[in-house]
Amino acid sequence: MRRLVRAAAVVVILAVTSAHVGSPDVYFKGKAGAYDVNVIVRPPGVVPGLADITVQVTDEVVRRVTVQPVFWQTSTAGAPRPDVAVPVKGETGLYSAQLWLMRSGAYSVYVSVEGPAGVGTAIVPLNSLATRRFTMELPTGGLLAGLGLFLFFGLLSIVSAATRDASLEPGAHADPRHKWRTRFVTGGAAVILLLAITGGKNWWDNEDAAYRRSLAGPLTARASIRMDGSRPVLRFSLEDSAWFGGRTTPLIPDHGKMIHLFAVRAPALDAFAHLHPIRVDSANFEATLPRLPAGEYRVYADLVHASGFSRTNADTIDIPDLLSSSSASSDADDGWRIPANVPEAAPATQSALADGSVMRWENAGTQLLAGKPSVLRFAVRTAQGGPVELQPYMSMPGHAAITRFDGSVFVHPHPMGTISMASQRSFRQRASGDTSLESITAALSRDSEDTSHMLHDGTTGEVSFPYVFPQPGKYRIWVQVKRDGQILTGVFDANVGGREQSTR
């Protein structure tokens, strides 16, 4: 029975990671020059396909907003002309547009805002992936089949009439020879039409099979545990032929880390770790495991490629009893939360932290709906309720991890949204004309030391995460911040309601 449960869990997780992200919608909160913008891109899930994009601009005197999709192997000069986003009626500063994504791979969406402060542009990375097939509705299929039969017999009628009557004098009747020739030609036409239909069906079946094979899936990877003396080691190994065959671009660091790996104990979600495995060789990465309680864990690994393509790989592992093991962390930014500090039902509004301070969910009373943009706001306070000052945690005020209890959703958002900063930097570097891996990696290294993304939240102990919940249901949220050199993890539960029809 346990094996069946585990197999089902793996299937659920892989179904999610076949899209390479924990959540389909892309959310960016940041600057386009001097303008504050919130950008949401909803990928079509098919290629070619139309992506929906909405842009919220806080400046009310904006003259125009344009959007342009740029494939990673091209420049803006080789991309389609920018589309003008249309203002949404009844909404202030909200614009919408649709973009054709013609190829599979990494795209950047150039969002340009024109206003009193000039033209400002934000680059929003986006994965274009074929993750699903649309099926034809039965009424539509029946209608098309009926039209097809009408055309088939109509063509045969035309051939029959042309063969029988075209060569006859007016008023003459067809003799037996004409009738036999008509039957012969009409039968031959029917055979030709049937061969054409069969050939068309075979062509379509081959196209459909090729599309099925092209549906996006994660790189084949495996998580495992080994003991190095008394030190438990979690190894993440890339085993996909695409990786070894050079059919993917190299990995680049995101927030200064090659991999962000998350381990969540299932099904209770009562133990959590955010680790940063160190590269051992071209395909293997290792991190020291903290003293997590024994059990089955869902493992998620966030990877970013030099092309700007980001993906999430998943696996499940069984962690043994580690009480007698060494727990020295292999990375100073590793953080975790164990059941000793997590009640069976996580509090909805407040979470005690390891240093005695408290994390509060400031807008916990706001109704959360699937498909509707939301901003999750948190604040860290002393035990007496006073403000605290947060330190940059991997160049950000904080990091979060959000998962649905059944494992069907997992995402690693930041205060800038769900985009990968490494992907964004990669596209910026490419826009400058310098596409070498060394230059991109060097730029990312500088970014990892840049604390400008802290904005002003860190000085007040506050951090927020824009996000669009993709499905209704129960979610667990972990929020991680850094204070006095210590990584602190708060935990909360959220109930997300059904999708509003007006949100799509």
C-alpha positions in Angstrom: 0.0 0.0 0.0 2.8 2.4 0.9 4.4 1.8 -2.5 1.1 2.6 -4.3 0.8 5.9 -2.3 4.4 6.8 -3.1 3.9 6.0 -6.8 0.7 8.2 -6.9 2.7 11.0 -5.2 5.4 10.8 -7.9 2.8 10.9 -10.7 1.2 14.0 -9.2 4.5 15.8 -8.8 5.8 14.9 -12.2 2.5 16.1 -13.7 3.2 19.5 -12.2 6.9 19.7 -13.1 6.2 18.7 -16.7 5.5 22.4 -17.1 8.9 23.1 -15.6 7.4 25.6 -13.1 5.4 25.2 -10.0 2.7 27.5 -11.2 1.6 28.4 -14.7 1.2 32.2 -14.4 4.2 34.5 -14.4 4.1 37.5 -12.0 6.6 40.3 -12.0 6.5 43.3 -9.6 9.1 45.9 -10.2 10.2 48.9 -12.3 9.9 49.8 -15.9 12.3 52.7 -15.8 10.7 55.3 -13.5 7.3 53.5 -13.4 6.1 50.9 -11.0 4.5 48.0 -12.8 2.8 44.7 -12.0 3.0 42.3 -15.0 1.1 39.0 -15.2 1.6 36.7 -18.2 -0.6 33.6 -18.6 1.1 31.2 -21.0 -1.2 29.3 -23.5 0.1 25.8 -22.7 0.3 25.0 -26.4 2.9 26.1 -29.1 2.1 28.1 -31.2 -0.3 29.8 -28.8 -1.6 33.1 -27.5 -0.3 34.3 -24.1 -2.5 36.7 -22.2 -0.7 39.6 -20.5 -1.9 42.3 -18.2 0.1 45.3 -17.1 -0.8 47.4 -14.1 0.9 50.9 -14.0 0.6 53.0 -10.9 1.2 56.3 -12.8 -2.1 57.6 -14.0 -0.7 59.8 -16.8 0.9 57.0 -18.9 0.5 57.6 -22.6 1.1 54.1 -23.9 2.1 50.6 -22.9 3.6 48.2 -25.5 4.6 44.5 -25.1 7.0 42.5 -27.3 8.0 38.8 -27.1 11.7 38.2 -27.8 13.0 34.6 -28.3 16.2 33.9 -26.5 18.1 33.2 -29.8 17.0 36.5 -31.4 17.2 40.2 -30.5 14.5 42.8 -30.4 15.4 43.7 -34.0 14.6 40.1 -35.1 11.4 39.9 -33.0 7.9 40.8 -34.0 7.0 44.5 -33.7 5.7 45.5 -30.2 1.9 45.3 -29.7 0.1 48.2 -28.1 -1.6 47.1 -24.9 -5.3 48.2 -24.6 -6.6 50.0 -21.5 -9.1 47.8 -19.6 -12.4 49.6 -19.4 -13.4 50.6 -15.9 -9.9 50.0 -14.5 -7.3 52.7 -13.7 -3.8 52.0 -15.1 -4.6 48.5 -16.2 -3.7 47.4 -19.7 -4.1 44.0 -21.5 -2.7 42.4 -24.7 -2.2 39.0 -26.3 1.1 37.8 -27.6 1.8 35.0 -30.1 4.5 32.5 -28.8 5.6 30.6 -31.9 8.4 28.5 -30.6 9.2 26.4 -27.6 11.9 27.7 -25.3 12.8 30.8 -23.3 11.2 34.2 -24.1 11.6 37.6 -22.7 8.6 40.0 -22.8 9.7 43.6 -23.2 7.1 45.8 -21.4 7.6 49.4 -22.3 5.8 52.3 -20.6 5.7 55.8 -22.2 4.8 58.7 -19.9 6.0 62.0 -18.5 9.3 60.4 -17.3 10.1 59.1 -20.7 10.1 55.5 -21.8 10.9 52.8 -19.3 11.2 49.1 -20.1 11.0 46.0 -17.9 12.1 42.6 -19.1 9.9 39.7 -17.9 11.3 36.2 -18.6 8.8 33.6 -19.7 8.9 29.9 -20.7 7.0 28.9 -23.8 6.1 25.3 -23.4 3.7 22.8 -24.9 2.2 21.2 -21.9 -1.2 20.0 -23.0 -3.4 19.0 -26.0 -6.8 20.5 -26.6 -9.5 18.0 -27.5 -12.3 18.9 -30.0 -15.7 19.2 -28.4 -18.2 16.5 -29.6 -20.7 19.0 -31.2 -17.9 20.6 -33.2 -16.5 17.2 -34.2 -20.0 16.1 -35.3 -20.5 19.3 -37.3 -17.2 18.9 -39.1 -17.8 15.2 -39.8 -21.2 16.1 -41.4 -19.6 18.8 -43.5 -16.9 16.4 -44.6 -19.5 13.8 -45.7 -21.4 16.5 -47.6 -18.2 17.6 -49.4 -17.3 13.9 -50.1 -20.6 13.0 -51.7 -20.9 16.4 -53.3 -17.6 15.9 -55.1 -18.7 12.5 -56.3 -21.9 14.0 -57.6 -20.0 16.6 -59.5 -17.7 13.9 -61.0 -20.6 11.7 -61.9 -22.6 14.5 -63.5 -19.6 15.7 -65.4 -18.7 12.3 -66.8 -22.3 11.3 -67.7 -23.8 14.5 -69.0 -21.0 16.8 -70.2 -20.4 15.0 -73.5 -24.1 14.5 -74.4 -26.1 16.6 -76.7 -28.9 18.7 -75.2 -31.9 16.4 -74.6 -30.0 13.2 -75.2 -30.0 10.3 -72.8 -27.0 8.4 -71.6 -26.5 5.0 -73.2 -25.2 2.0 -71.3 -21.6 2.8 -72.3 -21.9 6.3 -70.8 -23.4 4.8 -67.6 -20.6 2.3 -67.2 -18.0 4.9 -67.8 -19.7 7.1 -65.3 -19.7 4.4 -62.7 -16.1 3.6 -63.4 -14.9 7.2 -63.2 -17.0 7.9 -60.1 -15.6 4.8 -58.4 -12.1 5.9 -59.3 -12.8 9.3 -57.9 -14.1 7.8 -54.7 -10.9 5.7 -54.3 -8.8 8.8 -54.9 -10.8 10.8 -52.3 -10.5 7.9 -49.8 -6.8 7.7 -50.3 -6.5 11.4 -49.9 -8.5 11.2 -46.6 -6.5 8.3 -45.4 -3.2 10.1 -46.2 -4.5 13.2 -44.5 -5.4 11.2 -41.4 -2.0 9.5 -41.3 -0.3 12.9 -41.7 -2.3 14.3 -38.9 -1.7 11.3 -36.7 2.0 11.7 -37.3 1.8 15.4 -36.4 -0.1 14.6 -33.3 2.4 11.9 -32.3 5.3 14.4 -32.8 3.4 17.0 -30.8 2.9 14.5 -28.0 6.6 13.7 -28.0 7.4 17.4 -27.8 5.2 18.0 -24.7 7.5 19.6 -22.1 8.9 17.4 -19.3 11.5 17.9 -16.7 15.1 16.8 -17.2 15.5 13.3 -15.9 17.1 13.7 -12.4 17.3 11.8 -9.2 17.6 12.8 -5.5 19.4 10.4 -3.2 20.9 10.3 0.3 24.3 9.0 1.3 26.4 9.1 4.5 29.8 10.8 4.5 31.0 9.5 7.9 28.4 10.9 10.3 27.4 13.6 7.8 24.2 12.9 5.8 24.4 14.2 2.3 21.6 14.9 -0.1 22.7 14.4 -3.7 20.9 15.8 -6.7 21.9 14.2 -10.0 21.0 15.1 -13.6 20.7 11.9 -15.6 19.0 13.2 -18.8 20.5 12.4 -22.2 19.7 16.0 -23.2 22.0 17.2 -20.5 24.9 15.0 -21.5 24.3 15.4 -25.2 24.7 19.2 -25.0 21.1 19.8 -26.1 20.6 22.3 -23.2 22.5 25.4 -22.3 24.6 25.3 -19.1 23.2 26.2 -15.7 23.7 29.6 -14.2 23.4 30.7 -10.6 20.2 32.3 -9.3 20.7 34.5 -6.3 24.2 33.2 -6.2 23.2 29.6 -6.0 23.4 27.0 -8.7 20.4 25.1 -7.4 17.7 26.0 -4.9 16.4 22.7 -3.5 13.4 22.2 -1.3 12.5 19.2 0.8 9.0 18.9 2.3 7.9 16.0 4.4 4.6 14.4 3.1 1.8 14.3 3.7 1.7 16.5 6.8 4.1 19.1 5.4 5.4 19.5 8.9 9.2 19.5 8.1 10.8 21.8 5.5 14.3 22.6 4.2 15.6 25.1 1.7 19.1 24.0 0.7 21.7 25.0 -1.9 23.6 22.0 -3.2 27.2 22.6 -4.2 28.4 21.4 -7.6 30.5 18.2 -7.4 30.9 17.6 -11.1 29.0 18.5 -14.3 25.9 16.5 -13.3 25.9 16.1 -9.5 25.2 18.5 -6.7 25.4 17.8 -2.9 24.2 19.5 0.2 24.5 18.5 3.9 21.1 17.5 5.3 20.0 19.1 8.5 18.5 16.9 11.2 15.1 16.5 9.6 12.8 13.9 11.0 12.6 10.6 9.2 9.9 10.1 6.6 9.1 10.5 2.9 9.9 13.9 1.4 8.9 15.7 -1.8 12.1 17.2 -3.3 11.9 20.2 -5.7 15.0 21.6 -7.4 14.9 25.0 -9.2 17.4 25.3 -12.1 18.1 28.2 -14.5 19.9 27.8 -17.8 22.1 30.4 -19.6 19.3 30.7 -22.2 17.1 32.2 -19.6 15.0 29.0 -19.4 14.0 28.0 -15.9 12.7 24.7 -14.7 11.6 22.8 -11.6 12.5 19.2 -11.2 11.0 16.9 -8.6 11.5 13.6 -6.9 10.6 11.8 -3.7 13.1 10.4 -1.2 13.0 8.6 2.1 15.1 10.3 4.8 16.2 7.9 7.6 16.6 8.8 11.3 19.3 11.5 11.5 19.3 12.2 15.2 22.9 10.8 15.7 24.3 12.6 12.6 26.3 15.8 12.2 24.2 18.7 11.1 26.8 21.3 10.0 25.3 23.2 7.0 27.2 23.2 3.7 25.8 26.6 2.8 25.3 29.6 5.1 22.0 30.4 3.4 20.4 27.0 4.1 17.3 27.2 6.2 14.8 24.7 7.6 11.9 24.2 9.9 11.2 21.1 11.9 8.0 19.8 13.6 9.1 20.8 17.1 8.2 24.4 16.1 5.3 23.6 13.8 1.9 22.9 15.3 -0.2 20.2 13.6 -2.4 23.0 12.0 -0.2 26.0 11.2 -1.6 29.3 12.5 -3.3 31.5 9.9 -2.0 34.8 11.1 1.1 34.4 13.3 4.2 32.1 13.4 6.8 31.9 16.2 10.4 32.1 14.9 13.5 30.3 16.2 15.1 33.4 17.7 12.0 34.3 19.8 10.6 36.9 17.4 7.2 36.5 15.7 6.2 36.6 12.0 2.7 37.9 11.3 0.7 37.6 8.1 -0.6 41.2 7.9 -3.4 40.6 5.3 -4.4 37.1 6.3 -8.0 38.2 6.3 -8.0 38.9 2.6 -10.0 36.4 0.6 -7.7 34.4 -1.8 -9.2 33.2 -5.1 -7.6 31.0 -7.7 -6.6 33.0 -10.8 -6.8 36.3 -9.0 -3.6 38.3 -8.3 -2.8 38.7 -4.7 0.0 40.1 -2.6 0.9 38.2 0.6 2.3 40.6 3.2 4.3 39.6 6.3 6.0 41.4 9.1 8.6 40.3 11.6 8.2 41.7 15.2 9.9 41.1 18.5 8.1 39.1 21.1 7.0 42.4 22.6 5.6 43.6 19.2 8.4 46.0 18.3 9.8 46.3 14.8 13.0 44.5 13.7 15.5 45.1 11.0 16.0 42.3 8.4 19.2 41.6 6.6 19.3 40.8 2.8 18.7 37.1 2.3 20.3 36.2 -1.0 19.9 39.9 -2.1 16.2 40.0 -1.3 14.1 40.9 1.8 12.9 37.3 1.9 12.1 34.2 0.1 9.0 32.0 0.2 7.9 28.6 -0.8 4.2 27.7 -1.5 2.8 24.3 -2.0 -0.7 22.8 -2.3 -1.2 20.0 0.3 -1.6 17.4 -2.4 1.7 18.3 -4.0 0.1 19.5 -7.3 1.5 23.0 -6.9 4.9 24.2 -5.8 6.5 27.6 -6.4 9.4 29.6 -5.0 8.3 33.3 -5.2 10.2 36.4 -4.3 9.2 40.0 -3.6 9.7 40.6 -7.3 7.2 37.9 -8.1 7.6 34.4 -9.6 10.2 35.3 -12.2 13.8 34.0 -12.0 16.1 36.9 -11.5 18.9 34.9 -13.2 16.7 34.6 -16.3 16.0 38.3 -16.3 19.7 39.1 -16.0 20.5 36.6 -18.8 18.1 38.4 -21.1 19.4 41.8 -20.1 23.0 40.7 -20.8 21.9 39.3 -24.2 20.2 42.6 -25.0 23.5 44.4 -24.5 25.1 42.1 -27.1 27.3 40.1 -24.7 26.0 36.5 -24.7 29.1 34.7 -23.3 28.5 32.4 -20.4 31.4 34.0 -18.5 29.8 37.5 -18.8 26.4 36.3 -17.8 27.8 34.5 -14.8 29.9 37.5 -13.8 26.8 39.7 -14.0 24.8 37.3 -11.9 27.6 37.3 -9.3 27.4 41.0 -9.0 23.6 40.8 -8.7 23.9 38.3 -5.8 25.8 41.0 -3.9 23.4 43.8 -4.8 21.0 44.6 -2.0 19.0 47.2 -3.9 16.2 44.7 -4.2 15.7 45.1 -0.5 13.8 48.3 -1.3 12.6 49.7 2.1 11.0 46.6 3.5 14.0 45.3 5.3 14.3 48.3 7.6 10.7 47.8 8.9 10.8 44.0 9.1 8.3 43.7 6.3 8.3 41.5 3.2 5.6 40.8 0.6 5.2 38.3 -2.2 2.9 38.8 -5.3 1.4 35.6 -6.5 -1.5 34.1 -8.4 -2.8 30.9 -6.9 -3.5 28.5 -9.8 -6.0 26.2 -8.1 -8.4 26.3 -5.2 -7.6 24.3 -2.2 -5.4 24.3 1.0 -1.9 25.6 0.7 1.1 25.8 3.1 3.3 28.8 2.9 6.9 29.1 4.3 8.4 32.6 4.5 12.2 32.9 5.1 14.0 36.0 6.2 17.5 36.7 7.7 18.0 38.5 11.0 21.3 38.8 12.9 22.9 36.3 10.6 20.2 33.6 11.2 17.8 32.2 8.6 14.3 32.3 10.2 11.4 30.4 8.7 7.7 31.2 9.4 4.9 28.8 8.4 1.3 29.6 7.5 -1.7 27.9 6.0 -4.0 29.4 3.3 -7.4 28.3 2.0 -7.9 29.4 -1.6 -11.4 29.7 -3.1 -12.6 28.9 -6.5 -11.7 30.8 -9.6 -13.7 34.0 -10.4 -15.0 34.0 -14.0 -13.8 37.6 -14.4 -10.2 36.9 -13.5 -9.3 35.3 -16.8 
